[in-house]
Amino acid sequence: MTEPVARWRTRLTGVDPYVVDGLLAVGSAAISLWSVYHDDTAWDWWVYLLAIGTALPLPWRRRAPVTVLLLSGGLSAALSVLAHSAMPQLPLYAVIALYTVADRAGERQRWTVLAVTVVANVVGTHSPNGALFSLLTSVGAFVFGCLARELRRLAAVEAERAREAGRRAASDAARAVAEERARIAREMHDILAHAVSLMVIQAEAGPLVVRTDPDRAVKVFDTIADSGRDAMVQLRRVLGVLKEDGAVPELAPQPRLAELPALAERVRRAGVAVELELDDRVGPLPAGVEAAGYRIVQEALTNTVKHAEAGRIRIRVVREGTELVVLVSDNGRGVRARSDREPGGLSGGRGLVGIRERAAACGGRAEAGPGPEGRGFLVSARLPLDGAVVGAVVGPLDAAVVGTGPVGRAGTGRGAGG
């Protein structure tokens, strides 16, 4: 039964209202004519004309409900006075007009019409039974009109809610797209910055040692090749996640703090002395905290390799109470030299922004600025170990792009000037 009703409702919704109201007028006129024709009195032609006239205004009931009611009611009153016995038992025109007034007229007009109708039904009928029947008919039509009005109001409210929900959904989708684009951009930056930085430095050093130290030159070129291959693997994984809808990417393990020695060794190959202090009490920690700590160190190293011209880097990763403390300092050019080349000073560059983002996603905080006594540069981060929000640190795409090659996770770093 539901489908046929829905089909008929759809068909009726598309019909011109004047056509529907015209058919109602024809039906109402037919009932009135039938009542006059079957009355015991042989009425003149003008009675038939009055009977038809009661229904003639109905096609305009939606545009002027009160006017239509007054016209139909006036002709009906004339018919009742001049030929009361010819009145139909159920005046369909009056029912339709009252229904329309209750449905579409203003508040003051509606209740005024109801009061006048009740009084007219009580005073204008010749018997209590007739008055009761007239009241039930007229008040019932008015009540149904009020119900239709309320249902239409509720439908409008629901439609507005649906539109608002659609706007919110569109806004949420746009925000999700923007966030995903930012995350993809961050991951692409993480993949390339560290690997390319090491490749550039090694490529610059290669010509200097190729004649004087061939063995070292071979290691330099091996490092360049490994960095390039690892970056290609990770980029392929990112692009695979983007291109294959519904495909489940092959996820590599997230980077751990235990891999920091390998990361430090790769930076040493670039010609920078790296001191690493990794507290034995650090692990094992929540995977999100370890991944965030690893990448913060990685991005700080990338920043130093690219911009600081430092000869020594010190990394300290220790556990203090319920926090993981990460400190990366160097003896490079410091803040002033960087600020001269990077407008905005400490706030410039994606590397420092990325460090702060990763710490904040872990529920912690990160700072960057001059080193002790204003020498060099210092990156510090404090990450809580309670695990409350560590799930936000690394999402599916993060896990998908983590490398497993010899340069591996070092290829996902991000530098301050990158």
Secondary structure as GFF3:
##gff-version 3
##sequence-region A 1 418
A	DSSP	alpha_helix	2	13	.	.	.	ID=ss1
A	DSSP	alpha_helix	17	37	.	.	.	ID=ss2
A	DSSP	alpha_helix	45	53	.	.	.	ID=ss3
A	DSSP	three_ten_helix	58	60	.	.	.	ID=ss4
A	DSSP	alpha_helix	65	82	.	.	.	ID=ss5
A	DSSP	three_ten_helix	84	86	.	.	.	ID=ss6
A	DSSP	alpha_helix	92	104	.	.	.	ID=ss7
A	DSSP	alpha_helix	107	124	.	.	.	ID=ss8
A	DSSP	alpha_helix	128	209	.	.	.	ID=ss9
A	DSSP	alpha_helix	214	243	.	.	.	ID=ss10
A	DSSP	three_ten_helix	257	259	.	.	.	ID=ss11
A	DSSP	alpha_helix	260	269	.	.	.	ID=ss12
A	DSSP	beta_strand	273	278	.	.	.	ID=ss13
A	DSSP	alpha_helix	287	303	.	.	.	ID=ss14
A	DSSP	pi_helix	304	308	.	.	.	ID=ss15
A	DSSP	beta_strand	312	320	.	.	.	ID=ss16
A	DSSP	beta_strand	323	330	.	.	.	ID=ss17
A	DSSP	alpha_helix	334	341	.	.	.	ID=ss18
A	DSSP	three_ten_helix	345	347	.	.	.	ID=ss19
A	DSSP	alpha_helix	350	361	.	.	.	ID=ss20
A	DSSP	beta_strand	365	370	.	.	.	ID=ss21
A	DSSP	three_ten_helix	372	374	.	.	.	ID=ss22
A	DSSP	beta_strand	377	384	.	.	.	ID=ss23
A	DSSP	three_ten_helix	390	392	.	.	.	ID=ss24
A	DSSP	alpha_helix	396	400	.	.	.	ID=ss25
A	DSSP	three_ten_helix	408	412	.	.	.	ID=ss26
###
